[in-house]
């Protein structure tokens, strides 16, 4: 049995509350006071766990990136010529990642710390994730694909936009239908 200390629970609660607030208000529209009030803790308690808002945001971004890479790596566990059901399970897994992190990711793309080093790191991590996914697709495809990075970025954009529209716009399709359509496109791409 794993026991979790109160300190670890409080820290994780701050991260979870901040993710939701950043998703709604963006980085620039969120203050430490907002996060503390949303969680009903003092600002002193916040500062016990995090140096500042930027450190918290970076930690959330790092956690989100690691989760995205875990889901992307699951793609490589599929067979060489995966059937649509296998691809659909992966798309559903990616949609699950977006359920947990999509609003934070979408909101933080245009509103993040104004720090050139931070932005360069984010760019590098996005490219690594896209290149990894594109490489997995290319290795299963007979198509003449010149850039795994571009392919990965395109597929990630397709998945994220589909999820976003189903969850935020008044469209008449379900998440299951969107996942199926994405899986069909990916399956055809790997033939």
Backbone as ProteinMPNN parsed JSONL, in Angstrom:
{"seq_chain_A": "XXXXXXXXXXXXXXXXXXXXXXXXXXXXXXXXXXXXXXXXXXXXXXXXXXXXXXXXXXXXXXXXXXXXXXXXXXXXXXXXXXXXXXXXXXXXXXXXXXXXXXXXXXXXXXXXXXXXXXXXXXXXXXXXXXXXXXXXXXXXXXXXXXXXXXXXXXXXXXXXXXXXXXXXXXXXXXXXXXXXXXXXXXXXXXX", "coords_chain_A": {"N_chain_A": [[0.832, -1.171, 0.0], [0.588, 2.169, -0.909], [1.36, 5.121, 0.669], [0.393, 8.503, 0.827], [1.76, 11.55, 1.562], [0.478, 14.355, 3.403], [1.584, 16.71, 2.521], [2.392, 16.09, -0.125], [-0.109, 15.619, -1.248], [-1.301, 18.145, -0.975], [0.401, 19.66, -2.596], [-0.058, 18.458, -5.113], [-2.759, 19.074, -5.345], [-2.626, 21.84, -5.634], [-1.336, 21.965, -8.127], [-3.316, 20.725, -9.755], [-5.514, 22.483, -9.427], [-4.393, 24.836, -10.43], [-3.923, 24.09, -13.101], [-6.546, 23.962, -14.101], [-7.366, 26.629, -13.734], [-5.463, 28.056, -15.273], [-6.202, 27.002, -17.735], [-8.697, 28.171, -18.112], [-8.247, 30.971, -17.838], [-5.77, 31.583, -18.904], [-2.183, 32.14, -18.906], [-1.302, 34.802, -18.436], [-3.611, 35.914, -17.399], [-3.956, 34.836, -14.939], [-3.353, 34.836, -11.494], [-1.218, 34.318, -8.613], [-2.748, 34.697, -6.376], [-5.323, 34.089, -7.405], [-5.047, 31.329, -7.822], [-4.505, 30.397, -5.223], [-6.846, 31.238, -3.882], [-8.745, 29.772, -5.324], [-8.245, 27.261, -4.431], [-8.498, 27.48, -1.785], [-6.332, 28.0, -0.062], [-3.63, 29.641, 1.63], [-1.606, 32.321, 0.288], [0.951, 32.132, 1.241], [1.115, 29.426, 1.729], [1.012, 28.485, -0.888], [3.478, 29.519, -1.823], [5.185, 27.991, -0.323], [5.347, 25.636, -1.702], [5.883, 26.338, -4.366], [8.062, 28.497, -6.122], [7.193, 30.647, -7.699], [4.6, 31.803, -9.963], [5.455, 31.211, -12.549], [7.255, 29.047, -12.217], [5.444, 27.097, -11.372], [3.793, 26.94, -13.662], [5.643, 26.02, -15.551], [6.227, 23.523, -14.452], [3.716, 22.28, -14.715], [3.514, 22.292, -17.504], [5.686, 20.639, -18.165], [4.892, 18.222, -16.994], [2.599, 17.748, -18.527], [3.72, 17.525, -21.096], [5.275, 15.197, -20.746], [3.242, 13.328, -20.343], [1.97, 13.463, -22.837], [3.982, 12.459, -24.494], [4.168, 9.866, -23.528], [1.693, 8.822, -24.367], [2.014, 9.132, -27.132], [4.157, 7.375, -27.561], [2.868, 4.986, -27.147], [1.774, 4.493, -29.588], [3.744, 3.204, -31.024], [3.581, 0.631, -30.147], [1.787, -0.669, -31.62], [0.913, -3.029, -34.224], [2.741, -3.721, -37.312], [1.162, -3.174, -39.597], [-1.413, -1.871, -38.626], [-4.767, -2.734, -37.708], [-7.942, -1.083, -38.044], [-9.301, -1.038, -35.564], [-7.242, -1.243, -33.693], [-5.864, 1.15, -34.152], [-7.916, 2.902, -33.535], [-8.182, 2.485, -30.757], [-5.803, 3.669, -29.945], [-6.232, 6.344, -30.776], [-8.379, 6.965, -29.123], [-7.04, 6.86, -26.697], [-5.351, 9.042, -27.017], [-7.276, 11.054, -27.149], [-8.175, 10.794, -24.525], [-5.928, 11.731, -23.142], [-6.138, 14.381, -24.011], [-8.553, 15.057, -22.814], [-7.764, 15.304, -20.181], [-5.8, 17.276, -20.385], [-6.158, 18.997, -22.555], [-7.486, 21.567, -22.633], [-5.745, 23.12, -21.118], [-3.408, 22.891, -22.677], [-4.254, 24.032, -25.139], [-4.924, 26.654, -24.37], [-2.5, 27.56, -23.31], [-0.788, 27.72, -25.459], [-0.894, 30.17, -26.827], [-0.498, 31.901, -24.746], [1.811, 32.223, -22.598], [4.661, 32.196, -20.318], [6.727, 35.034, -20.855], [9.465, 34.43, -21.766], [12.359, 33.922, -23.408], [14.019, 31.593, -23.316], [12.31, 29.705, -22.144], [10.266, 29.606, -24.1], [11.748, 28.642, -26.298], [12.398, 26.11, -25.354], [9.833, 24.966, -25.152], [9.115, 24.937, -27.866], [11.053, 23.153, -28.856], [10.299, 20.81, -27.473], [7.688, 20.379, -28.467], [8.328, 19.876, -31.137], [9.858, 17.546, -30.845], [7.958, 15.715, -29.895], [6.158, 15.691, -32.081], [7.852, 14.823, -34.176], [8.496, 12.284, -33.232], [5.971, 10.955, -33.24], [5.375, 11.239, -35.994], [7.488, 9.732, -37.071], [6.833, 7.152, -36.177], [4.492, 6.71, -37.631], [5.41, 6.933, -40.282], [7.106, 4.706, -40.356], [5.299, 2.67, -40.629], [4.093, 3.011, -43.001], [3.682, 2.945, -46.575], [3.781, 5.112, -48.097], [5.395, 7.905, -49.67], [6.753, 9.777, -47.605], [8.161, 12.758, -46.745], [8.83, 14.271, -44.501], [8.879, 13.411, -41.291], [8.483, 15.056, -39.065], [6.743, 17.139, -39.998], [4.548, 15.55, -40.74], [3.872, 14.382, -38.262], [3.188, 16.714, -36.812], [0.978, 17.547, -38.295], [-0.833, 15.406, -37.95], [-1.142, 15.46, -35.146], [-2.302, 17.993, -34.914], [-4.693, 17.553, -36.303], [-5.952, 15.639, -34.641], [-6.123, 17.073, -32.217], [-7.622, 19.335, -32.953], [-10.02, 18.139, -33.774], [-10.868, 16.964, -31.351], [-11.117, 19.31, -29.824], [-13.166, 20.761, -31.201], [-15.349, 19.004, -30.939], [-15.68, 19.131, -28.198], [-16.018, 21.819, -27.536], [-17.43, 23.302, -29.407], [-20.534, 23.822, -31.118], [-21.165, 21.267, -32.56], [-22.49, 18.589, -34.473], [-21.532, 15.984, -33.942], [-20.313, 13.125, -32.205], [-17.805, 12.453, -29.679], [-16.938, 9.85, -29.986], [-17.526, 9.343, -32.671], [-15.867, 11.243, -33.897], [-13.382, 10.261, -33.057], [-13.382, 7.799, -34.378], [-13.385, 8.629, -37.088], [-10.896, 9.938, -37.212], [-9.249, 7.729, -36.696], [-9.788, 6.171, -38.961], [-8.663, 7.785, -40.993], [-5.943, 7.793, -40.186], [-5.402, 5.038, -40.349], [-5.679, 4.571, -43.109], [-3.598, 6.138, -43.99], [-1.455, 4.626, -43.275], [-1.27, 2.582, -45.083]], "CA_chain_A": [[0.0, 0.0, 0.0], [1.35, 3.408, -1.009], [0.77, 6.219, 1.421], [0.728, 9.809, 0.302], [1.82, 12.524, 2.636], [-0.401, 15.514, 3.249], [2.335, 17.671, 1.727], [2.3, 15.692, -1.536], [-1.502, 15.813, -1.66], [-1.503, 19.591, -1.113], [1.144, 20.096, -3.783], [-0.79, 17.989, -6.289], [-3.994, 19.862, -5.396], [-2.268, 23.148, -6.208], [-1.111, 21.735, -9.556], [-4.599, 20.463, -10.409], [-6.305, 23.723, -9.431], [-3.739, 25.775, -11.342], [-4.179, 23.639, -14.481], [-7.904, 24.379, -14.465], [-7.43, 28.094, -13.807], [-4.708, 28.454, -16.465], [-7.005, 26.623, -18.905], [-9.784, 29.159, -18.259], [-7.822, 32.38, -17.871], [-4.464, 31.764, -19.507], [-1.084, 32.44, -18.001], [-1.277, 36.221, -18.051], [-4.832, 36.258, -16.679], [-3.999, 34.09, -13.679], [-2.404, 35.281, -10.462], [-1.033, 33.398, -7.485], [-3.931, 34.9, -5.533], [-6.41, 33.311, -8.008], [-4.8, 29.899, -7.58], [-4.665, 30.162, -3.786], [-8.277, 31.364, -3.542], [-9.465, 28.652, -5.94], [-7.961, 26.054, -3.663], [-8.72, 27.82, -0.379], [-5.092, 27.972, 0.706], [-3.019, 30.966, 1.697], [-0.504, 32.523, -0.662], [2.153, 31.605, 1.896], [1.092, 27.98, 1.492], [1.406, 28.338, -2.289], [4.919, 29.775, -1.941], [5.907, 26.896, 0.321], [5.512, 24.587, -2.703], [6.345, 26.867, -5.649], [8.751, 29.781, -6.033], [6.35, 31.661, -8.316], [3.632, 31.308, -10.943], [6.163, 30.659, -13.699], [7.74, 27.714, -11.86], [4.267, 26.221, -11.387], [3.388, 26.765, -15.055], [6.647, 25.168, -16.187], [6.031, 22.159, -13.965], [2.512, 21.756, -15.378], [3.859, 22.042, -18.905], [6.573, 19.474, -18.208], [4.042, 17.063, -16.7], [1.73, 17.561, -19.689], [4.561, 17.022, -22.185], [5.618, 13.792, -20.467], [2.056, 12.504, -20.592], [1.75, 13.392, -24.287], [4.983, 11.564, -25.062], [3.77, 8.5, -23.153], [0.613, 8.42, -25.275], [2.598, 9.005, -28.475], [4.965, 6.144, -27.597], [1.943, 3.849, -27.255], [1.561, 4.254, -31.016], [4.778, 2.28, -31.489], [3.279, -0.732, -29.709], [0.863, -1.268, -32.598], [1.521, -3.901, -35.23], [3.309, -3.024, -38.469], [0.027, -2.708, -40.408], [-2.495, -1.997, -37.647], [-6.177, -2.697, -38.114], [-8.586, 0.152, -37.586], [-9.633, -1.116, -34.136], [-6.018, -0.967, -32.958], [-5.624, 2.583, -34.3], [-8.982, 3.569, -32.791], [-7.822, 2.456, -29.332], [-4.774, 4.684, -29.728], [-6.868, 7.659, -30.891], [-9.146, 7.154, -27.883], [-6.054, 7.152, -25.666], [-4.926, 10.431, -27.248], [-8.413, 11.88, -26.717], [-8.152, 10.76, -23.063], [-4.89, 12.698, -22.764], [-6.69, 15.715, -24.245], [-9.578, 15.3, -21.776], [-7.062, 15.729, -18.972], [-4.858, 18.383, -20.587], [-6.392, 19.743, -23.788], [-7.795, 22.98, -22.419], [-4.499, 23.748, -20.669], [-2.51, 22.959, -23.826], [-4.787, 25.0, -26.106], [-4.842, 28.006, -23.816], [-1.119, 27.958, -23.055], [-0.041, 27.908, -26.703], [-0.795, 31.583, -27.135], [-0.352, 32.706, -23.539], [2.754, 31.554, -21.709], [5.66, 33.145, -19.827], [7.49, 35.762, -21.86], [10.848, 34.092, -21.467], [12.865, 33.291, -24.634], [14.51, 30.236, -23.053], [11.125, 28.878, -21.945], [9.611, 29.423, -25.402], [12.602, 27.773, -27.112], [12.231, 24.761, -24.821], [8.503, 24.494, -25.564], [9.195, 24.654, -29.302], [11.839, 21.927, -29.008], [9.512, 19.674, -26.986], [6.617, 20.142, -29.446], [8.926, 19.25, -32.31], [10.255, 16.174, -30.501], [6.745, 14.892, -29.849], [5.646, 15.551, -33.444], [8.794, 13.994, -34.936], [8.353, 10.908, -32.743], [4.737, 10.406, -33.796], [5.54, 11.129, -37.448], [8.37, 8.601, -37.346], [6.084, 5.905, -35.982], [3.557, 6.564, -38.752], [6.211, 6.679, -41.484], [7.633, 3.334, -40.315], [4.204, 1.752, -40.942], [3.465, 3.482, -44.233], [4.411, 2.785, -47.831], [3.747, 6.416, -48.761], [6.653, 8.638, -49.722], [6.625, 10.911, -46.685], [9.472, 13.4, -46.69], [9.132, 14.891, -43.215], [8.137, 12.888, -40.145], [8.096, 16.182, -38.216], [5.534, 17.759, -40.564], [3.457, 14.586, -40.641], [3.476, 14.305, -36.857], [2.496, 17.957, -36.451], [-0.321, 17.544, -38.971], [-1.701, 14.422, -37.282], [-1.476, 15.987, -33.816], [-3.245, 19.104, -35.108], [-5.974, 16.961, -36.685], [-6.537, 15.037, -33.451], [-6.44, 18.106, -31.229], [-8.719, 20.173, -33.454], [-11.24, 17.318, -33.71], [-11.271, 16.895, -29.948], [-11.522, 20.649, -29.408], [-14.471, 21.098, -31.781], [-16.378, 18.161, -30.319], [-15.858, 19.506, -26.797], [-16.269, 23.241, -27.282], [-18.273, 23.924, -30.428], [-21.85, 23.212, -31.308], [-21.117, 20.384, -33.723], [-23.426, 17.485, -34.268], [-20.893, 14.672, -33.924], [-19.869, 12.708, -30.878], [-16.37, 12.181, -29.542], [-16.71, 8.515, -30.547], [-17.538, 9.479, -34.128], [-14.645, 11.963, -34.266], [-12.266, 9.34, -32.862], [-13.454, 6.81, -35.467], [-12.944, 9.277, -38.331], [-9.448, 10.115, -37.115], [-8.642, 6.407, -36.824], [-9.896, 5.785, -40.371], [-7.657, 8.545, -41.75], [-4.618, 7.272, -39.83], [-5.268, 3.683, -40.875], [-5.441, 4.689, -44.558], [-2.283, 6.725, -44.163], [-0.433, 3.597, -43.057], [-1.39, 1.513, -46.085]], "C_chain_A": [[0.887, 1.249, 0.0], [0.627, 4.477, -0.201], [1.264, 7.533, 0.836], [0.702, 10.799, 1.447], [0.873, 13.681, 2.338], [0.273, 16.568, 2.371], [2.237, 17.358, 0.228], [0.888, 15.897, -2.075], [-1.782, 17.294, -1.885], [-0.81, 20.103, -2.366], [0.401, 19.694, -5.057], [-2.109, 18.746, -6.447], [-3.747, 21.241, -5.99], [-2.046, 23.003, -7.712], [-2.433, 21.545, -10.302], [-5.456, 21.725, -10.509], [-5.711, 24.722, -10.41], [-3.968, 25.386, -12.796], [-5.551, 24.117, -14.945], [-8.001, 25.898, -14.618], [-6.656, 28.605, -15.019], [-5.503, 28.132, -17.731], [-8.121, 27.634, -19.163], [-9.273, 30.555, -18.543], [-6.509, 32.63, -18.608], [-3.419, 32.106, -18.472], [-1.154, 33.881, -17.507], [-2.512, 36.632, -17.251], [-4.978, 35.574, -15.333], [-2.946, 34.636, -12.726], [-2.254, 34.19, -9.408], [-2.236, 33.5, -6.559], [-5.113, 34.085, -6.071], [-6.264, 31.819, -7.694], [-5.038, 29.579, -6.108], [-6.139, 30.229, -3.384], [-9.084, 30.209, -4.114], [-9.311, 27.359, -5.175], [-8.214, 26.245, -2.173], [-7.486, 27.561, 0.476], [-4.546, 29.396, 0.733], [-1.938, 31.082, 0.624], [0.798, 32.002, -0.061], [2.251, 30.102, 1.676], [1.505, 27.689, 0.047], [2.929, 28.455, -2.412], [5.771, 28.739, -1.195], [6.245, 25.829, -0.726], [6.123, 25.078, -4.015], [6.943, 28.253, -5.457], [7.875, 30.92, -6.574], [5.417, 30.996, -9.329], [4.342, 30.657, -12.127], [6.692, 29.258, -13.404], [6.591, 26.708, -11.897], [3.847, 25.915, -12.818], [4.354, 25.831, -15.782], [6.484, 23.72, -15.735], [4.794, 21.515, -14.594], [2.798, 21.41, -16.835], [4.736, 20.816, -19.066], [5.782, 18.19, -17.975], [3.159, 16.724, -17.906], [2.519, 16.991, -20.87], [4.897, 15.55, -21.964], [4.427, 12.872, -20.731], [1.794, 12.378, -22.087], [2.737, 12.425, -24.924], [4.69, 10.101, -24.709], [2.689, 7.989, -24.095], [1.157, 8.227, -26.688], [3.405, 7.72, -28.584], [4.096, 4.889, -27.654], [1.667, 3.511, -28.719], [2.532, 3.189, -31.52], [4.547, 0.849, -31.019], [2.303, -1.425, -30.662], [1.632, -2.149, -33.577], [1.98, -3.084, -36.431], [2.225, -2.454, -39.389], [-1.234, -2.819, -39.536], [-3.884, -1.939, -38.277], [-6.813, -1.458, -37.503], [-8.923, 0.11, -36.097], [-8.421, -0.812, -33.26], [-5.703, 0.541, -32.99], [-6.664, 3.371, -33.503], [-8.684, 3.579, -31.293], [-6.763, 3.519, -29.022], [-5.372, 6.091, -29.805], [-7.675, 7.953, -29.631], [-8.21, 7.471, -26.718], [-5.572, 8.6, -25.797], [-6.042, 11.381, -26.829], [-8.499, 11.903, -25.186], [-7.107, 11.721, -22.508], [-5.428, 14.117, -22.921], [-7.791, 16.048, -23.236], [-8.922, 15.845, -20.509], [-6.289, 17.035, -19.172], [-5.174, 19.323, -21.745], [-6.664, 21.216, -23.601], [-6.548, 23.736, -21.974], [-3.55, 23.932, -21.851], [-2.977, 24.04, -24.797], [-4.618, 26.43, -25.611], [-3.398, 28.471, -23.662], [-0.306, 28.178, -24.329], [0.145, 29.389, -27.003], [-0.53, 32.473, -25.939], [0.516, 31.954, -22.538], [3.779, 32.58, -21.235], [6.474, 33.76, -20.967], [8.977, 35.619, -21.551], [11.389, 33.346, -22.688], [13.362, 31.863, -24.431], [13.335, 29.27, -22.874], [10.469, 28.579, -23.29], [10.418, 28.528, -26.327], [12.478, 26.321, -26.653], [10.895, 24.173, -25.245], [8.521, 24.108, -27.041], [9.928, 23.332, -29.543], [11.037, 20.693, -28.577], [8.356, 19.349, -27.93], [7.175, 19.42, -30.671], [9.334, 17.808, -32.033], [9.039, 15.253, -30.492], [6.216, 14.646, -31.263], [6.55, 14.647, -34.286], [8.68, 12.53, -34.521], [7.108, 10.262, -33.331], [4.859, 10.224, -35.304], [6.426, 9.959, -37.83], [7.665, 7.261, -37.192], [5.126, 5.66, -37.142], [4.322, 6.209, -40.022], [6.713, 5.236, -41.508], [6.569, 2.295, -40.659], [3.552, 2.069, -42.284], [4.333, 3.179, -45.449], [4.436, 4.093, -48.611], [5.13, 7.059, -48.703], [6.51, 9.905, -48.889], [8.012, 11.489, -46.462], [9.827, 13.939, -45.307], [8.287, 14.295, -42.093], [7.68, 14.001, -39.202], [6.811, 16.825, -38.718], [4.331, 16.824, -40.46], [2.95, 14.486, -39.21], [2.71, 15.536, -36.406], [1.098, 17.995, -37.059], [-1.291, 16.596, -38.286], [-2.099, 14.921, -35.895], [-2.483, 17.129, -33.929], [-4.631, 18.583, -35.461], [-6.687, 16.389, -35.444], [-6.994, 16.104, -32.46], [-7.593, 18.987, -31.682], [-10.037, 19.402, -33.413], [-11.765, 17.266, -32.282], [-11.818, 18.238, -29.484], [-12.913, 21.0, -29.941], [-15.599, 20.281, -31.157], [-16.694, 18.647, -28.903], [-16.206, 20.967, -26.551], [-17.206, 23.905, -28.279], [-19.601, 23.183, -30.522], [-21.847, 22.41, -32.604], [-21.957, 19.156, -33.431], [-22.765, 16.117, -34.428], [-20.404, 14.379, -32.509], [-18.353, 12.525, -30.867], [-16.038, 10.814, -30.148], [-16.653, 8.566, -32.075], [-16.278, 10.195, -34.611], [-13.428, 11.046, -34.132], [-12.224, 8.317, -33.993], [-12.953, 7.407, -36.782], [-11.432, 9.497, -38.332], [-8.722, 8.787, -37.297], [-8.684, 5.917, -38.269], [-8.833, 6.494, -41.216], [-6.258, 8.008, -41.464], [-4.381, 5.868, -40.405], [-4.979, 3.72, -42.38], [-4.051, 5.261, -44.84], [-1.182, 5.675, -44.032], [-0.564, 2.41, -44.007], [-0.481, 1.768, -47.246]], "O_chain_A": [[1.813, 1.368, 0.803], [-0.57, 4.702, -0.375], [2.412, 7.649, 0.408], [-0.266, 10.869, 2.204], [0.52, 13.946, 1.188], [-0.386, 17.236, 1.575], [2.024, 18.257, -0.585], [0.71, 16.3, -3.224], [-2.424, 17.663, -2.868], [-1.382, 20.896, -3.114], [0.25, 20.504, -5.972], [-2.528, 19.027, -7.57], [-4.563, 21.75, -6.759], [-2.52, 23.833, -8.488], [-2.641, 22.138, -11.36], [-6.05, 21.998, -11.552], [-6.446, 25.385, -11.142], [-4.186, 26.256, -13.639], [-5.693, 24.62, -16.06], [-8.654, 26.388, -15.539], [-7.136, 29.493, -15.723], [-5.48, 28.902, -18.691], [-8.448, 27.917, -20.316], [-9.813, 31.251, -19.403], [-6.177, 33.778, -18.904], [-3.733, 32.335, -17.304], [-1.074, 34.141, -16.306], [-2.459, 37.605, -16.498], [-6.002, 35.714, -14.664], [-1.799, 34.865, -13.108], [-3.061, 33.264, -9.329], [-2.691, 32.493, -6.017], [-5.831, 33.458, -5.293], [-7.233, 31.145, -7.346], [-5.702, 28.594, -5.786], [-6.622, 29.38, -2.635], [-10.007, 29.716, -3.465], [-10.155, 26.467, -5.266], [-8.152, 25.292, -1.396], [-7.563, 26.994, 1.566], [-4.959, 30.245, -0.056], [-1.428, 30.081, 0.121], [1.652, 31.486, -0.782], [3.339, 29.569, 1.463], [2.262, 26.753, -0.208], [3.582, 27.608, -3.021], [6.973, 28.645, -1.44], [7.297, 25.193, -0.653], [6.807, 24.319, -4.702], [6.4, 29.079, -4.723], [7.818, 32.005, -5.996], [5.448, 29.78, -9.518], [3.868, 29.648, -12.649], [6.59, 28.371, -14.252], [6.752, 25.594, -12.396], [3.575, 24.762, -13.153], [3.931, 24.957, -16.539], [6.591, 22.798, -16.543], [4.823, 20.341, -14.962], [2.376, 20.366, -17.332], [4.551, 20.036, -20.001], [5.977, 17.195, -18.673], [2.996, 15.555, -18.258], [2.048, 16.088, -21.561], [4.812, 14.747, -22.893], [4.583, 11.778, -21.273], [1.433, 11.301, -22.561], [2.362, 11.651, -25.805], [4.942, 9.205, -25.515], [2.76, 6.855, -24.569], [0.799, 7.263, -27.364], [3.338, 7.04, -29.608], [4.533, 3.85, -28.149], [1.36, 2.364, -29.046], [2.167, 2.364, -32.356], [5.255, -0.059, -31.455], [2.03, -2.618, -30.526], [2.847, -2.021, -33.729], [1.651, -1.904, -36.555], [2.378, -1.347, -39.903], [-2.022, -3.751, -39.694], [-4.132, -1.205, -39.233], [-6.28, -0.866, -36.565], [-8.835, 1.139, -35.428], [-8.556, -0.194, -32.204], [-5.324, 1.123, -31.975], [-6.341, 4.378, -32.874], [-8.914, 4.59, -30.628], [-6.813, 4.18, -27.985], [-5.047, 6.942, -28.977], [-7.653, 9.077, -29.129], [-8.557, 8.267, -25.846], [-5.406, 9.295, -24.794], [-5.773, 12.412, -26.212], [-8.861, 12.928, -24.609], [-7.357, 12.434, -21.536], [-5.199, 14.964, -22.058], [-7.94, 17.207, -22.848], [-9.46, 16.736, -19.851], [-6.14, 17.815, -18.232], [-4.513, 20.35, -21.896], [-6.124, 22.04, -24.339], [-6.32, 24.866, -22.404], [-2.957, 24.998, -22.013], [-2.18, 24.873, -25.229], [-4.209, 27.31, -26.369], [-3.103, 29.649, -23.862], [0.77, 28.773, -24.269], [1.234, 29.811, -27.392], [-0.354, 33.681, -26.097], [0.023, 31.158, -21.739], [3.769, 33.718, -21.703], [6.853, 33.075, -21.917], [9.642, 36.566, -21.133], [10.927, 32.243, -22.98], [13.146, 31.009, -25.292], [13.362, 28.153, -23.389], [10.152, 27.427, -23.584], [9.841, 27.732, -27.068], [12.456, 25.408, -27.479], [10.826, 23.013, -25.652], [7.993, 23.061, -27.417], [9.481, 22.498, -30.332], [11.089, 19.655, -29.237], [8.069, 18.177, -28.173], [6.571, 18.475, -31.177], [9.173, 16.942, -32.892], [9.09, 14.142, -31.02], [5.865, 13.516, -31.605], [6.057, 13.798, -35.028], [8.758, 11.637, -35.365], [7.171, 9.152, -33.86], [4.49, 9.177, -35.835], [6.15, 9.265, -38.808], [7.879, 6.344, -37.985], [4.968, 4.523, -37.586], [3.936, 5.297, -40.753], [6.741, 4.611, -42.568], [6.907, 1.149, -40.954], [2.556, 1.446, -42.652], [5.561, 3.158, -45.362], [5.051, 4.169, -49.675], [5.923, 6.786, -47.803], [6.186, 10.972, -49.411], [8.927, 10.783, -46.037], [11.007, 14.052, -44.976], [7.111, 14.631, -41.956], [6.608, 13.903, -38.605], [5.882, 17.033, -37.938], [3.227, 17.259, -40.132], [1.743, 14.504, -38.97], [1.706, 15.428, -35.703], [0.146, 18.426, -36.409], [-2.45, 16.946, -38.065], [-3.264, 14.818, -35.51], [-3.413, 17.219, -33.128], [-5.634, 19.108, -34.977], [-7.876, 16.631, -35.235], [-8.105, 16.046, -31.933], [-8.451, 19.348, -30.877], [-11.068, 19.968, -33.05], [-12.949, 17.493, -32.032], [-12.859, 18.299, -28.828], [-13.752, 21.491, -29.186], [-16.676, 20.809, -30.882], [-17.841, 18.582, -28.463], [-16.649, 21.315, -25.456], [-17.727, 24.986, -28.001], [-19.74, 22.054, -30.051], [-22.441, 22.81, -33.606], [-22.109, 18.745, -32.281], [-23.364, 15.196, -34.984], [-20.123, 15.289, -31.729], [-17.712, 12.454, -31.916], [-14.98, 10.642, -30.753], [-15.819, 7.902, -32.692], [-15.688, 9.803, -35.618], [-12.547, 11.051, -34.992], [-11.15, 8.004, -34.509], [-12.189, 6.769, -37.507], [-10.769, 9.266, -39.343], [-7.696, 8.727, -37.975], [-7.723, 5.314, -38.749], [-8.182, 5.87, -42.054], [-5.474, 7.79, -42.388], [-3.29, 5.56, -40.885], [-4.125, 2.978, -42.865], [-3.412, 4.896, -45.827], [-0.106, 5.821, -44.612], [-0.013, 1.342, -43.74], [-0.446, 0.975, -48.187]]}, "name": "protein", "num_of_chains": 1, "seq": "XXXXXXXXXXXXXXXXXXXXXXXXXXXXXXXXXXXXXXXXXXXXXXXXXXXXXXXXXXXXXXXXXXXXXXXXXXXXXXXXXXXXXXXXXXXXXXXXXXXXXXXXXXXXXXXXXXXXXXXXXXXXXXXXXXXXXXXXXXXXXXXXXXXXXXXXXXXXXXXXXXXXXXXXXXXXXXXXXXXXXXXXXXXXXXX"}
